[in-house]
Amino acid sequence: METAIKIVLVDDHQIVLDGLKSLLDADDAFEVLAAVNSGEQALITLEKNQPHILLSDFSLPGINGLELSTIVKEKYPSVKRVLLSMHDEAHLIRQIMKTGVDGYLLKSIEQVELKQALRQIYSGLPYMSPEITKMILTDLSGDKKEELLTERELEILKLIVKEYSNKAIAEKLFISERTVETHRKNIFRKTNTGSLVGLVKFAFAQNLV
């Protein structure tokens, strides 16, 4: 009998986690070692037992899926890293691909395709949902120009990085503090960062400042 593909699942939505676990547990080709709700729990789990594949949601509280993937790559290079997400924006895909993940799957994926993808990744070949591949090819061809941040958001990002307060930014750009706060929230959401440190790292990594 072939060795079962050992997997650790990470998703902060319990219903999604239960569904994935149930699906894979019902197939002898897979063995779910653990199903946890956060990146922090995943790292604790990996200290004790490394799977063949870490299948993680992209949007997690605390350590997000991309950060978790990067940490796992450094600490456990033999573990294949797969992200599961609802996001299909070009800028996010480019950011993710730079980290060298082994798979990027949309949450709309069919059960059969999910299992096929996991088998392919286990064999050493990367896998991306076909919709993602098509989107990347379209983006590379220049048919679709998608900028991550608007000009105004870039202006505000540069001031945030310089540690300007919302009030100072509002005064400098002649807009209301409420407008600044709205832009700030959008910037954190679009860049998938949750702190000033994370935002600064992103800004420098993307050559935005």
C-alpha positions as CSV (number, residue, x, y, z in Angstrom):
1,M,0.0,0.0,0.0
2,E,1.3,3.5,-0.9
3,T,2.2,5.9,1.9
4,A,-0.7,8.2,2.7
5,I,0.0,11.9,2.0
6,K,0.3,13.5,5.4
7,I,-1.4,17.0,5.7
8,V,-1.8,19.7,8.3
9,L,-4.8,22.0,7.7
10,V,-5.0,25.6,8.8
11,D,-8.2,27.7,8.5
12,D,-9.8,30.1,11.0
13,H,-13.3,29.1,9.8
14,Q,-14.2,25.9,11.7
15,I,-16.8,24.9,9.1
16,V,-14.2,25.1,6.3
17,L,-11.7,23.2,8.4
18,D,-14.2,20.5,9.3
19,G,-15.2,20.1,5.6
20,L,-11.6,19.7,4.4
21,K,-10.8,17.3,7.2
22,S,-13.9,15.2,6.5
23,L,-13.1,15.1,2.7
24,L,-9.5,14.0,3.1
25,D,-10.1,11.6,6.0
26,A,-12.6,9.7,3.8
27,D,-9.8,9.0,1.3
28,D,-7.1,6.5,2.2
29,A,-4.6,8.4,0.1
30,F,-4.5,11.2,2.6
31,E,-3.9,11.4,6.4
32,V,-4.7,14.6,8.2
33,L,-2.2,15.0,11.1
34,A,-3.9,18.1,12.5
35,A,-6.5,20.7,11.7
36,V,-5.9,24.0,13.5
37,N,-7.3,27.5,13.5
38,S,-4.3,29.7,13.3
39,G,-0.7,30.1,12.0
40,E,0.5,30.1,15.6
41,Q,-1.1,26.7,16.3
42,A,0.3,25.4,13.0
43,L,3.8,26.2,14.1
44,I,3.4,24.5,17.4
45,T,2.0,21.4,15.6
46,L,5.0,21.4,13.2
47,E,7.5,21.4,16.0
48,K,6.2,17.9,16.9
49,N,5.3,16.4,13.5
50,Q,6.0,17.6,10.0
51,P,3.5,16.7,7.3
52,H,4.2,16.3,3.6
53,I,1.9,19.2,2.9
54,L,0.8,22.3,4.8
55,L,-2.6,23.4,3.4
56,S,-3.3,26.9,4.8
57,D,-6.0,29.5,4.3
58,F,-4.4,32.8,3.0
59,S,-6.4,35.1,5.2
60,L,-5.6,34.2,8.9
61,P,-5.7,36.4,12.0
62,G,-2.3,37.0,13.5
63,I,0.3,35.2,11.4
64,N,-1.4,35.2,7.9
65,G,-1.0,32.4,5.4
66,L,1.8,34.0,3.5
67,E,3.8,34.8,6.6
68,L,3.2,31.2,7.8
69,S,4.4,29.8,4.5
70,T,7.6,31.9,4.6
71,I,8.4,30.7,8.2
72,V,7.7,27.1,7.3
73,K,10.0,27.3,4.2
74,E,12.8,28.5,6.4
75,K,12.3,26.1,9.3
76,Y,10.9,23.0,7.5
77,P,12.1,23.1,3.8
78,S,10.9,19.6,3.1
79,V,7.2,20.6,3.8
80,K,5.2,21.5,0.7
81,R,3.3,24.8,1.2
82,V,-0.1,25.3,-0.3
83,L,-2.4,28.3,0.1
84,L,-6.1,28.2,-0.2
85,S,-7.8,31.5,-0.8
86,M,-10.8,33.5,-2.2
87,H,-8.4,36.1,-3.6
88,D,-7.6,36.2,-7.3
89,E,-6.2,39.7,-7.6
90,A,-3.0,40.0,-9.7
91,H,-1.0,41.9,-7.2
92,L,-1.6,39.3,-4.5
93,I,-0.7,36.5,-6.8
94,R,2.6,38.2,-7.7
95,Q,3.4,38.7,-4.1
96,I,2.6,35.1,-3.3
97,M,4.5,33.6,-6.2
98,K,7.7,35.5,-5.1
99,T,7.7,33.3,-1.9
100,G,7.9,30.1,-4.0
101,V,4.8,28.4,-2.6
102,D,4.1,24.9,-4.0
103,G,0.4,25.6,-4.7
104,Y,-2.2,28.3,-4.8
105,L,-5.8,27.1,-4.9
106,L,-9.0,29.1,-5.0
107,K,-11.7,28.1,-2.4
108,S,-14.1,27.5,-5.3
109,I,-12.0,24.4,-6.2
110,E,-13.9,21.2,-6.8
111,Q,-13.2,18.2,-4.5
112,V,-11.7,16.1,-7.2
113,E,-9.4,18.9,-8.4
114,L,-8.3,19.5,-4.8
115,K,-7.2,15.9,-4.4
116,Q,-5.5,15.9,-7.8
117,A,-3.7,19.1,-6.9
118,L,-2.5,17.7,-3.6
119,R,-1.2,14.6,-5.3
120,Q,0.6,16.6,-7.9
121,I,2.2,18.9,-5.3
122,Y,3.2,15.8,-3.2
123,S,5.0,14.4,-6.3
124,G,7.1,17.6,-6.6
125,L,5.2,19.6,-9.2
126,P,3.6,23.0,-8.3
127,Y,-0.1,23.5,-8.9
128,M,-2.2,26.6,-9.3
129,S,-6.0,26.7,-10.0
130,P,-6.5,27.1,-13.8
131,E,-8.3,30.4,-13.2
132,I,-5.2,31.8,-11.5
133,T,-2.9,30.6,-14.4
134,K,-5.2,32.3,-16.9
135,M,-5.3,35.5,-14.8
136,I,-1.5,35.6,-14.6
137,L,-1.0,35.0,-18.3
138,T,-3.5,37.8,-19.1
139,D,-1.7,40.1,-16.6
140,L,1.7,39.3,-18.2
141,S,0.3,40.0,-21.7
142,G,-0.5,43.5,-20.7
143,D,-4.2,43.2,-21.4
144,K,-5.0,43.9,-17.8
145,K,-3.2,46.7,-15.9
146,E,-4.0,46.5,-12.2
147,E,-2.3,48.7,-9.7
148,L,-2.4,47.8,-6.1
149,L,-2.8,51.2,-4.6
150,T,-4.3,54.4,-6.0
151,E,-2.2,57.6,-6.2
152,R,-3.9,59.0,-3.1
153,E,-3.3,55.7,-1.2
154,L,0.4,55.8,-2.2
155,E,0.6,59.4,-0.9
156,I,-0.9,58.4,2.4
157,L,1.2,55.2,2.6
158,K,4.4,57.2,2.3
159,L,3.3,59.5,5.1
160,I,2.2,56.5,7.3
161,V,5.7,55.0,6.9
162,K,7.1,58.4,8.0
163,E,5.0,57.9,11.2
164,Y,2.6,60.9,10.4
165,S,-0.6,60.8,12.5
166,N,-4.0,60.7,10.8
167,K,-4.4,64.4,11.9
168,A,-1.0,65.4,10.4
169,I,-1.8,63.5,7.1
170,A,-5.2,65.2,6.9
171,E,-3.7,68.6,7.4
172,K,-0.9,68.0,4.8
173,L,-3.2,66.7,2.1
174,F,-6.2,69.0,3.0
175,I,-8.6,66.1,3.6
176,S,-10.6,65.1,6.7
177,E,-9.3,62.7,9.3
178,R,-12.2,60.3,8.5
179,T,-11.1,60.2,4.9
180,V,-7.5,59.4,6.0
181,E,-8.8,56.6,8.3
182,T,-10.8,55.1,5.4
183,H,-7.7,55.2,3.1
184,R,-5.6,53.7,5.9
185,K,-7.9,50.8,6.3
186,N,-8.0,50.2,2.6
187,I,-4.2,50.3,2.5
188,F,-3.8,47.7,5.2
189,R,-6.5,45.5,3.6
190,K,-4.9,45.7,0.1
191,T,-1.4,45.0,1.3
192,N,-2.6,42.3,3.6
193,T,-0.7,43.8,6.5
194,G,-2.0,44.3,10.1
195,S,0.7,46.5,11.6
196,L,2.9,49.5,10.9
197,V,6.0,47.2,10.9
198,G,4.3,44.9,8.3
199,L,3.3,47.9,6.2
200,V,6.8,49.3,6.2
201,K,8.3,46.0,5.2
202,F,5.7,45.7,2.4
203,A,6.4,49.3,1.2
204,F,10.2,48.7,1.0
205,A,9.8,45.3,-0.6
206,Q,7.6,46.7,-3.4
207,N,9.9,49.8,-3.8
208,L,7.0,52.1,-2.9
209,V,9.0,54.3,-0.7
